[in-house]
């Protein structure tokens, strides 16, 4: 028996098509009229094998498909003819993500291409493979058609969904058929949507012992665009009756219950990676991870891990829970003490010898052992600065293995804690999925300079530079985050293996992710390590000016001291210079003749807003596709700040959802964004963890609030001094009505609509972060318990009405 795979593709002279099955690449043969095909036997491809097509020119792959194809042979013993189409990224690729396939549009039995279920047996000579992702949980794809076999348009034939969002049907036909695809109510089989466009015709009858597979059909349906609502809150900010001075992974399940009651379908969290560097409150910053793979021990629920709820535990828990905010040092010191006792007792010994733990350790060996060794060395030396560790300053797998063998108890403790964290977070994920709620994680743009990642892979980072941001509304001096910048050229050598591993680990827990500072994949604001001010930074990569070109214009690069300079020399290309950001505010600029001032302003305008558009676009398109191909999570980008014109087009091309914050409009000279104008492929919100909550913002600038009250909310007269519940209600309703696919609001703003529930103190206390403060203490916790929110029928009914009135989550 043979399989003939066919592809219709018009190539240029010198180009060929090859088939990739697993790691094997097999050249295809050109027939005629753009038809490429290849004949395979059972040794070459098996039922269920994925395959992809690749375009080759001069011996190199120059184009790849967005996704692979699912080879199905439901009729054993037949010769198979597979008629495929090249798969480019469709405009609705977001609906192929795990957020929709595994959660929001979850099939009743949980089947998807990531979690295939056994299919019902079917034999025949014609199979259809149809891609339809936008099908709600209570709906199915079906086929109707003419002829006795199909029931003369009166009979509905359900397609199988065991590889959702791909649907399959196999029929035994004896005459040409005409058919159409429909979406039906799964239970009643009532047709809800007909496929747009002309009917399909299959004008042949396959020969005996032959099965034809029509693959990659993409029907169009005039369905209402799905829109959902969600809540954004850090895990550490959660409070429950069971928490221990900090929100924990177990608390996510209560947050899921509240989301279900209020009609929300997504929960957005801040990074949950371990940030333990100094064992002080400065480790509370969640974007400064000690490991891009390890989870933070503070999120572990101790009793679920085996810690007895004795008098000592209860007393410590009560004292920590009485605090209005997170005491980072006290919480983590207490948890560390309890966990070490647990590890040294019977629970620890039993866990470390168990099969599940050994499987976890083996599956995560690449990052787990280096992380555990790093953590012990940090504790022993009293610093995470590995450059001071003597013979351990340079990492090697052999040295790490040797250290672990010499210190099995100390190293084992950190592996033990990570195993427990992984189990508790995965349990919360399972609970969320079963209730139709997706979890959205956060992908920080940077890693700590003294982290496992930089210790283990120093070649992937520029340790002589720091990432940051140019001056903006948050900081006139710019921001210096302290993270080393990425050595993208080195990362590309192994096709971004570190990033791919990072994304794979993240996908174990999350269905969607926010790309923190997505501009970093286009260019990063890079500051030499010797400098503190963000004003001394430059874009990287960039196209700086040669010194001779600037001198020909009348400038003298290198003049000036400190920040009082007009040009900064590129640290890796001597003799090439960047205009200093905000150079027009320097004394050096003030001293220039009028003609040179105008020339400098034109030069800066061109450099910062025009010169790099195509250059940065190409830079992003070398990195982001590799990142996206490595995961099935829904991608959302944080695209705020100084946005080059190329960013929206790349995000649209890759179907990465943009972020819209009303008080941070993207339109030039606008004071506020207009939710009713937001694009569908976007996430809209009233604020972020970096902004003040709605109620606090309302009180910060009376003149701005007055304009918002009159111009945006359409209210007459003087604006109330406080953001009363009725006003918060108006703002949230406005965001719910937005065309944006997702409206994800901070928890503080959701609660602002109810005067009996919202925080009774100063609204400014609910702020999570102040970006202008480099060493800000991240300690906000919700004032009420999640149990009380779940039980508050009045609040939940009101919030659900806001969601349903805008047709979100339908």
C-alpha positions in Angstrom: 0.0 0.0 0.0 1.2 3.5 -0.9 0.6 7.1 0.1 0.7 9.8 -2.6 1.0 13.3 -1.0 0.2 16.1 -3.5 0.6 19.8 -3.2 -0.4 22.6 -5.6 2.3 25.2 -5.4 3.7 27.5 -8.1 7.5 27.8 -7.7 10.1 30.0 -9.4 13.0 28.7 -11.5 15.5 27.0 -9.2 13.0 26.3 -6.4 11.9 22.9 -5.2 9.5 21.6 -2.6 10.5 19.0 0.0 8.4 17.0 2.5 9.4 16.9 6.1 8.2 14.0 8.2 9.7 14.2 11.7 13.4 14.9 11.2 13.5 13.5 7.6 13.3 15.8 4.6 12.3 14.1 1.3 12.4 15.9 -2.1 9.1 16.0 -3.9 8.7 15.6 -7.7 7.2 18.2 -10.0 4.5 16.9 -12.3 2.6 19.7 -14.2 0.6 22.8 -13.6 2.2 23.5 -10.3 1.5 20.0 -8.9 4.2 18.6 -6.6 3.9 15.0 -5.3 5.7 12.2 -3.7 5.0 8.5 -3.3 5.6 7.0 0.1 5.3 3.6 1.6 4.3 2.5 5.1 7.9 2.7 6.1 8.1 6.4 5.3 4.9 7.7 7.0 2.5 6.2 9.5 -1.1 7.0 10.6 -1.0 10.1 12.8 2.4 11.4 11.6 2.5 15.2 11.2 4.2 16.5 8.0 5.1 19.8 6.5 6.2 21.3 3.2 9.3 23.4 2.8 10.4 25.6 -0.1 14.0 25.1 -1.0 16.3 27.5 -3.0 20.0 26.9 -3.6 20.0 24.1 -1.1 18.5 26.2 1.7 15.0 26.3 3.2 13.7 29.8 2.4 10.0 29.3 3.4 8.2 27.1 5.9 4.6 26.5 6.6 2.9 28.0 9.6 1.7 24.6 10.9 2.1 21.0 10.0 -0.6 18.7 8.5 -2.1 15.7 10.2 -1.8 12.5 8.2 -4.9 10.4 8.6 -5.5 7.0 7.1 -8.8 5.8 8.6 -9.1 3.0 6.0 -6.2 0.6 6.4 -5.2 -1.5 3.4 -5.9 1.2 0.8 -3.7 3.3 -1.3 -4.0 6.9 -0.1 -4.0 10.1 -2.2 -3.6 13.2 0.0 -4.4 16.5 -1.6 -2.9 19.2 0.5 -2.6 23.0 0.4 0.2 25.1 1.6 -0.6 26.5 5.1 0.3 30.1 5.7 -0.6 31.8 8.9 -4.3 32.6 8.7 -5.7 35.9 9.9 -7.5 34.1 12.7 -4.5 32.1 13.9 -5.1 33.2 17.4 -8.1 30.8 17.5 -5.7 27.9 16.9 -4.0 28.6 20.3 -4.3 26.4 23.3 -6.3 29.2 25.0 -9.2 28.5 22.6 -8.6 24.9 21.6 -8.0 23.6 25.1 -10.0 26.0 27.2 -12.4 28.6 26.0 -13.8 26.5 23.1 -13.0 23.3 24.9 -14.7 20.2 23.5 -16.8 18.2 25.9 -14.2 15.4 26.1 -11.2 17.8 26.2 -10.1 16.6 22.7 -7.7 18.8 20.7 -4.7 18.5 18.5 -2.6 18.8 21.7 -4.7 16.2 23.5 -6.0 13.9 20.8 -8.8 11.4 21.7 -9.5 8.1 20.0 -11.6 8.6 16.9 -14.7 6.6 16.0 -14.0 4.0 13.4 -14.9 4.9 9.9 -14.2 3.3 6.5 -14.6 4.7 3.1 -13.0 6.0 0.0 -13.2 9.8 0.6 -12.0 11.7 3.7 -12.3 15.4 4.4 -10.0 17.2 6.8 -11.5 20.6 7.7 -10.0 23.4 9.8 -12.6 25.3 11.8 -11.3 26.8 15.1 -14.1 29.3 15.8 -16.6 26.7 17.1 -18.1 27.1 20.6 -18.2 24.2 23.0 -21.8 23.4 22.4 -21.4 23.4 18.6 -20.0 21.0 16.0 -19.0 21.1 12.3 -21.2 19.0 10.0 -21.7 18.2 6.3 -24.9 18.3 4.2 -25.1 17.5 0.6 -27.1 16.1 -2.4 -27.5 12.5 -3.4 -29.0 9.5 -1.5 -25.7 8.9 0.3 -25.8 12.4 1.9 -29.5 12.6 2.3 -30.4 15.2 -0.3 -29.5 18.2 1.9 -31.9 17.0 4.7 -29.4 14.9 6.7 -26.7 16.3 8.9 -23.4 14.3 9.0 -21.3 15.2 12.1 -17.5 15.5 11.6 -15.2 14.1 14.3 -13.5 16.6 16.6 -10.8 14.4 18.2 -8.0 16.7 16.8 -9.9 20.0 17.3 -9.8 22.5 15.6 -9.3 20.0 12.8 -12.4 18.1 11.9 -12.7 14.8 10.0 -15.2 12.7 8.1 -14.8 9.6 6.0 -17.5 8.5 3.5 -17.9 5.7 1.0 -19.2 7.3 -2.2 -20.2 5.7 -5.4 -21.1 8.8 -7.4 -19.9 12.4 -7.7 -21.1 14.6 -4.8 -22.0 18.2 -4.1 -21.8 19.3 -0.4 -21.5 22.2 2.0 -20.1 22.5 5.5 -22.3 23.8 8.4 -22.0 24.6 12.1 -24.7 22.9 14.1 -25.9 22.7 17.7 -24.2 19.5 18.9 -27.3 18.2 20.8 -30.2 19.2 18.5 -28.2 19.1 15.2 -30.0 22.4 14.2 -28.0 24.3 11.7 -26.7 27.6 13.1 -24.4 28.7 10.3 -23.9 27.8 6.6 -20.5 27.9 5.0 -20.1 31.0 2.8 -19.2 30.8 -0.9 -20.2 28.2 -3.6 -20.8 24.6 -2.9 -18.0 22.0 -3.0 -18.0 19.4 -5.7 -16.1 16.1 -5.8 -16.6 14.9 -9.3 -14.8 11.6 -9.3 -15.2 8.2 -7.7 -11.9 6.9 -6.3 -10.7 3.6 -7.8 -11.1 0.4 -5.9 -8.7 0.0 -3.0 -7.9 3.8 -3.1 -8.8 6.5 -0.6 -8.7 10.2 -1.5 -8.1 12.6 1.4 -9.0 16.2 0.7 -6.9 18.0 3.3 -6.8 21.5 4.6 -10.2 22.8 3.8 -10.8 26.2 5.4 -14.5 27.1 5.1 -15.7 30.6 6.1 -18.7 31.2 8.3 -20.4 34.5 9.1 -20.1 33.9 12.9 -20.2 36.7 15.4 -16.6 37.5 16.5 -15.9 36.1 19.9 -15.1 38.6 22.7 -14.2 37.8 26.2 -13.6 39.4 29.6 -10.9 38.7 32.2 -9.2 39.9 35.3 -5.5 40.9 35.9 -4.0 40.3 39.3 -0.6 39.1 40.5 -0.6 35.8 42.4 1.1 37.4 45.4 -1.8 39.9 45.6 -4.5 37.1 46.2 -5.9 36.6 49.6 -7.9 33.6 50.8 -8.8 32.0 54.1 -6.1 29.5 53.4 -3.3 31.8 52.3 -0.1 32.4 54.3 0.6 36.2 54.1 0.8 35.9 50.3 -1.3 34.7 47.4 -0.6 31.0 46.5 -1.1 28.8 43.5 -4.0 27.1 45.2 -5.8 30.4 45.4 -6.0 30.5 41.7 -8.8 27.9 41.9 -10.9 30.4 44.0 -10.2 33.1 41.5 -11.4 30.7 38.7 -14.7 30.2 40.7 -15.1 34.0 40.8 -14.3 34.4 37.1 -17.0 31.8 36.2 -19.6 33.5 38.4 -18.9 36.8 36.7 -18.8 35.5 33.2 -15.0 36.0 32.7 -12.9 33.6 30.7 -9.3 34.6 31.2 -7.1 35.3 34.2 -3.9 37.3 33.6 -1.0 37.0 36.1 2.4 38.6 36.5 5.6 36.5 36.3 5.7 33.6 38.8 9.4 32.8 38.5 11.7 32.6 41.5 13.3 36.0 42.1 15.3 35.0 45.2 18.6 36.8 45.0 19.2 38.6 48.3 16.5 37.2 50.6 15.3 40.8 51.1 12.2 42.7 50.1 14.1 43.9 47.0 13.5 40.4 45.6 9.8 41.2 45.5 10.3 42.6 41.9 8.7 39.8 39.8 10.6 40.8 36.6 14.1 40.2 38.0 14.0 36.4 38.0 16.9 34.3 39.3 15.7 31.6 36.8 13.5 31.9 33.7 12.3 28.3 34.5 12.0 27.9 38.2 8.8 28.9 40.1 8.9 31.1 43.2 8.7 29.1 46.5 6.4 31.8 48.1 3.5 30.5 46.0 3.5 27.0 47.6 0.5 26.2 49.8 2.3 24.5 52.7 -0.5 22.2 54.1 -1.2 20.8 50.6 2.5 20.0 50.4 2.4 18.1 53.7 3.2 20.7 56.3 1.0 20.0 59.4 -1.3 22.8 60.4 -0.2 22.7 64.0 -0.2 25.6 66.6 3.1 27.0 65.3 1.8 27.1 61.7 -1.5 28.6 62.6 0.1 31.3 64.8 2.5 32.3 62.0 -0.3 32.3 59.4 -2.6 34.4 61.5 0.2 37.0 62.1 1.0 37.3 58.4 -2.6 37.4 57.3 -3.4 40.3 59.6 -1.0 42.5 57.6 -2.6 44.7 55.0 0.2 44.1 52.5 2.8 41.4 51.7 5.8 41.2 54.1 8.0 39.6 51.6 10.9 38.8 53.9 8.8 37.4 56.7 6.6 35.3 54.5 9.5 33.7 52.6 11.6 33.2 55.8 8.7 31.4 57.4 7.9 29.2 54.4 11.6 28.4 54.0 11.7 27.2 57.6 8.6 25.0 57.3 9.7 23.6 53.9 13.2 22.6 55.2 11.6 20.8 58.1 9.2 19.0 55.7 12.1 18.1 53.4 14.2 16.6 56.2 11.3 14.5 57.5 9.4 11.5 56.2 7.5 13.5 53.5 10.8 14.7 51.9 12.4 11.2 51.9 9.2 9.6 50.5 8.9 12.3 47.8 12.5 12.2 46.6 12.3 8.4 46.1 9.0 8.5 44.3 8.5 7.7 40.7 6.6 11.0 40.0 9.5 13.1 41.5 12.1 11.1 39.5 10.1 11.7 36.3 9.9 15.4 37.0 13.6 15.6 37.7 14.5 13.8 34.5 12.1 15.9 32.4 13.5 19.2 33.8 17.1 18.2 34.3 18.5 20.8 31.8 17.5 23.7 34.1 16.6 22.1 37.4 20.1 21.0 38.5 21.8 24.2 37.5 19.1 26.2 39.4 19.5 24.1 42.5 23.3 24.3 42.5 23.1 28.0 41.9 20.7 28.5 44.8 23.0 26.6 47.2 26.1 28.5 46.0 24.1 31.8 46.5 23.2 30.8 50.0 26.6 29.6 51.0 28.5 32.6 49.5 25.9 35.1 50.6 25.6 36.6 47.1 24.1 35.8 43.7 27.1 37.5 42.0 28.7 34.4 40.6 31.8 36.3 39.5 32.8 36.1 43.2 32.4 32.3 43.5 36.0 31.4 42.8 36.2 28.0 41.0 32.4 28.0 40.6 32.3 31.4 38.9 32.2 29.7 35.5 29.5 27.1 34.9 30.0 23.7 33.4 27.7 20.7 33.5 30.4 18.5 34.9 31.2 21.0 37.7 27.5 21.3 38.5 27.0 17.6 38.7 30.1 17.3 40.9 28.8 19.9 43.3 25.4 18.2 43.4 27.1 14.9 44.2 29.1 16.5 47.0 26.0 18.3 48.5 23.1 16.1 47.8 20.9 17.3 50.7 21.3 21.0 50.0 20.8 20.6 46.2 18.0 18.2 46.7 16.0 20.6 48.8 15.6 23.1 45.9 14.6 20.3 43.5 12.1 19.1 46.1 10.5 22.5 46.4 10.3 22.9 42.6 8.6 19.6 42.3 5.9 20.6 44.8 5.4 24.0 43.1 5.0 22.4 39.7 2.4 19.9 41.0 0.3 22.7 42.7 0.4 25.0 39.7 -0.6 22.2 37.3 -3.5 21.3 39.6 -4.7 24.9 39.4 -4.3 24.9 35.7 -6.4 21.7 35.4 -9.1 23.2 37.5 -9.1 26.4 35.4 -9.4 24.4 32.2 -12.2 22.2 33.5 -14.1 25.4 34.2 -13.4 27.0 30.8 -11.0 29.7 32.2 -7.7 30.3 30.5 -4.6 31.4 32.3 -2.4 34.1 30.8 1.2 34.4 31.9 3.8 37.1 31.5 7.1 36.7 29.6 9.6 39.2 31.0 11.8 40.9 28.4 14.9 40.5 30.7 16.7 38.2 33.1 18.7 39.1 36.2 22.4 39.9 35.6 23.1 37.5 38.5 20.8 34.6 37.4 21.1 31.0 36.6 20.5 31.9 33.0 23.5 34.2 32.7 25.7 31.8 34.7 24.7 28.8 32.6 24.7 30.6 29.2 26.9 33.7 29.4 27.4 33.7 25.7 23.8 34.5 25.1 24.0 37.9 26.9 25.8 41.2 26.7 27.0 41.5 30.2 28.6 44.9 29.5 25.2 46.5 28.9 21.9 47.0 30.6 18.4 47.1 29.1 16.0 49.9 29.9 13.7 52.4 28.3 14.1 55.9 26.9 12.4 58.9 28.7 8.6 58.7 28.8 5.7 59.7 30.9 6.9 57.5 33.8 10.4 58.8 34.0 12.1 61.9 32.5 15.5 60.3 33.0 14.5 57.1 31.2 14.7 53.7 32.9 17.6 51.5 33.6 16.3 48.0 34.4 19.8 46.5 35.1 19.2 43.4 32.9 21.9 42.4 30.5 20.9 42.7 26.8 20.6 39.7 24.6 23.2 38.5 22.2 20.7 37.7 19.4 23.4 36.7 16.9 24.6 34.0 19.2 21.1 32.9 20.0 20.3 32.5 16.4 23.1 29.9 15.9 21.0 27.2 17.5 17.7 28.6 16.3 16.9 30.3 19.6 17.1 27.1 21.7 17.1 28.9 25.0 13.9 30.8 24.0 12.2 27.7 22.7 12.9 25.9 26.0 11.7 28.8 28.0 8.4 28.9 26.0 7.9 25.2 26.3 8.2 25.5 30.1 5.8 28.4 30.2 3.3 26.5 28.1 3.2 23.8 30.8 1.2 26.3 32.9 -0.3 29.0 30.6 -2.7 29.2 27.7 -1.8 32.7 26.7 1.2 35.0 27.4 1.9 38.7 27.5 5.2 39.6 25.8 6.6 42.2 28.2 8.0 45.1 26.2 7.6 43.5 22.8 9.7 46.4 21.4 12.7 44.5 22.8 12.3 42.0 19.9 12.6 44.9 17.4 15.2 46.9 19.3 16.1 47.4 23.0 17.2 50.5 24.8 20.8 49.6 25.7 22.7 51.4 28.4 26.5 50.8 29.0 27.0 49.2 32.4 29.1 52.1 33.5 26.2 54.5 33.2 23.1 54.7 35.4 21.0 57.2 33.5 18.7 56.0 30.8 19.6 59.2 28.9 22.9 57.6 28.1 21.3 54.7 26.2 20.9 54.0 22.6 18.9 51.6 20.5 20.3 48.2 19.7 20.4 47.1 17.0 20.7 50.4 15.2 22.3 52.2 12.3 24.5 54.8 13.9 26.2 57.5 11.8 29.9 57.3 10.8 31.9 60.0 12.4 33.0 61.5 9.1 29.4 61.9 8.1 28.6 63.8 11.2 31.7 66.0 10.9 30.7 66.8 7.3 27.4 68.1 8.7 29.2 70.4 11.1 29.0 68.4 14.3 31.8 67.3 16.6 31.1 63.9 18.0 32.5 63.3 21.5 32.2 66.8 22.7 30.6 67.2 26.1 30.7 65.5 29.5 28.2 63.0 31.1 24.7 63.6 29.8 25.6 67.0 28.4 26.4 65.6 25.0 24.8 65.4 21.6 26.2 62.1 20.4 27.0 58.7 22.1 29.6 56.4 20.5 28.4 52.9 19.8 30.1 50.5 22.3 30.7 47.8 19.7 31.5 49.9 16.6 34.1 52.5 17.3 33.8 55.6 15.1 30.0 55.3 14.8 27.7 57.6 16.8 24.1 57.7 18.0 22.2 61.0 18.6 21.6 61.3 22.4 17.9 60.9 23.2 16.5 64.3 24.2 19.7 66.0 23.1 17.8 69.2 22.4 17.4 69.6 26.2 21.2 69.8 26.8 23.4 72.8 27.3 25.5 71.6 24.4 22.5 71.9 22.1 21.7 75.4 23.5 25.2 76.5 22.5 24.9 75.5 18.9 24.3 78.1 16.1 20.7 78.2 14.9 21.5 76.4 11.7 23.1 73.5 13.5 20.2 73.3 15.9 17.7 72.9 13.1 20.0 70.3 11.5 20.4 68.4 14.7 16.6 68.3 15.3 16.0 67.0 11.7 18.8 64.4 12.3 17.3 63.3 15.6 13.8 63.1 14.2 15.0 60.9 11.3 17.1 58.7 13.6 14.5 58.0 16.2 11.4 57.8 14.0 12.3 56.9 10.4 15.8 55.7 9.7 15.3 52.2 11.3 11.8 51.2 10.2 12.7 48.4 7.8 15.8 47.5 9.7 13.9 46.9 12.9 11.1 45.1 11.1 13.6 42.6 9.7 15.1 42.3 13.1 11.8 41.3 14.7 10.9 39.0 11.9 14.1 37.0 12.5 13.2 36.4 16.2 9.4 36.5 16.8 8.4 33.8 14.3 10.9 31.3 16.0 9.4 32.2 19.3 5.8 31.8 18.1 6.5 28.5 16.3 7.7 27.0 19.6 4.4 27.4 21.4 0.7 27.0 21.0 -0.1 29.8 23.6 -2.0 32.8 22.5 0.5 35.7 22.0 -0.3 39.2 23.3 2.2 42.0 23.1 2.8 44.9 25.5 3.3 47.6 22.8 3.2 50.8 24.8 5.7 53.6 24.8 7.9 54.9 22.0 6.4 52.7 19.2 8.1 52.6 15.8 5.7 52.5 12.8 6.8 49.0 11.9 5.6 47.4 15.1 1.8 47.3 14.4 2.3 45.8 10.9 4.6 43.0 12.3 2.2 42.3 15.1 -0.7 42.1 12.6 1.3 39.9 10.3 2.0 37.5 13.2 -1.4 37.9 14.7 0.0 39.0 18.1 -2.7 40.9 20.0 -1.9 44.5 20.9 -2.5 46.2 24.2 -4.7 49.3 24.5 -4.7 51.4 27.6 -7.2 54.3 27.5 -5.0 56.8 29.4 -1.9 55.8 27.3 -3.3 56.5 23.8 -1.4 55.6 20.7 -2.8 58.3 18.6 -0.6 61.4 18.3 -1.5 64.3 20.5 -4.5 62.5 22.0 -5.1 62.6 25.8 -7.2 59.4 25.9 -7.9 56.4 23.8 -11.3 55.5 22.5 -12.3 51.9 23.3 -15.0 51.9 20.6 -12.2 52.4 18.0 -9.9 49.6 19.2 -9.0 46.9 16.7 -10.5 43.5 17.2 -7.1 41.8 17.6 -6.3 43.6 20.8 -6.5 43.5 24.6 -8.0 46.6 26.2 -7.8 47.6 29.8 -8.3 50.4 32.2 -4.7 50.1 33.4 -1.7 47.8 34.1 0.4 46.9 37.1 2.6 49.9 36.2 -0.3 52.4 36.4 -2.4 53.6 39.3 -5.8 51.9 39.7 -8.8 53.7 38.2 -9.9 55.3 41.5 -6.4 56.5 42.4 -5.9 57.9 38.9 -9.2 59.8 39.1 -7.8 61.9 42.1 -4.3 62.5 40.7 -4.9 65.3 38.2 -8.1 67.3 38.6 -7.9 69.0 35.2 -7.3 65.7 33.4 -10.1 64.1 35.2 -12.5 66.9 34.3 -11.6 66.5 30.6 -12.1 62.7 30.8 -15.5 63.2 32.5 -16.8 65.6 29.9 -15.1 64.4 26.7 -14.9 60.6 27.2 -17.7 59.8 29.5 -19.9 62.4 27.9 -21.0 63.8 31.3 -21.9 67.5 31.8 -20.8 69.8 34.6 -18.1 69.4 37.2 -16.5 66.0 37.7 -17.0 64.4 41.1 -13.8 64.6 43.2 -13.9 60.8 43.8 -14.5 58.0 41.3 -17.8 56.9 42.7 -19.1 53.3 41.9 -21.5 54.7 39.2 -18.5 56.3 37.4 -16.4 53.2 37.6 -19.4 51.4 36.2 -19.5 53.7 33.2 -15.7 53.2 32.5 -15.9 49.5 32.7 -19.1 49.3 30.5 -17.2 51.4 27.9 -14.4 48.9 27.9 -16.8 45.9 27.7 -18.4 47.4 24.6 -15.1 47.7 22.8 -14.5 45.7 19.7 -11.3 44.3 21.3 -11.2 40.5 21.5 -10.3 40.7 25.2 -11.1 43.2 27.9 -8.9 42.3 30.8 -9.2 44.7 33.8 -7.2 44.9 37.0 -9.0 43.3 39.9 -9.0 46.7 41.8 -11.0 48.3 38.9 -13.6 45.4 38.8 -14.3 45.9 42.5 -14.5 49.7 42.2 -18.1 49.4 40.9 -19.4 48.3 44.4 -19.2 50.7 47.3 -19.7 47.9 49.8 -16.9 45.7 48.4 -14.2 48.1 47.2 -11.2 49.1 49.3 -12.3 51.6 52.0 -8.9 53.3 52.4 -6.8 55.5 50.1 -7.1 54.1 46.6 -3.4 54.9 46.0 -2.7 52.0 48.4 -3.9 49.6 45.7 -1.2 50.5 43.3 1.1 47.6 42.5 4.2 49.3 41.0 5.6 52.8 40.4 8.1 52.4 37.5 9.9 55.6 38.3 11.1 54.0 41.6 13.8 51.5 40.6 13.6 49.6 43.9 9.9 49.6 44.4 8.4 47.2 46.9 5.9 45.0 45.2 3.6 44.1 48.1 -0.1 44.9 47.2 -2.7 42.4 48.4 -6.4 42.5 47.9 -8.2 43.7 51.0 -11.0 41.0 51.0 -10.8 37.3 50.6 -11.6 35.4 47.4 -14.1 33.4 49.4 -16.1 36.5 50.1 -16.0 37.5 46.5 -17.3 34.1 45.3 -20.1 34.4 47.8 -21.1 37.9 47.0 -24.1 37.3 44.7 -25.0 41.0 44.4 -21.5 42.0 43.1 -21.2 39.0 40.9 -24.6 39.4 39.3 -23.8 43.0 38.5 -20.4 42.2 37.0 -21.9 39.4 35.0 -24.5 41.8 33.6 -21.8 44.2 32.5 -20.1 41.3 30.6 -23.2 39.8 29.1 -24.7 43.2 28.1 -21.7 43.6 25.8 -22.1 40.1 24.4 -18.7 39.0 25.7 -18.0 35.3 26.2 -20.7 34.2 23.8 
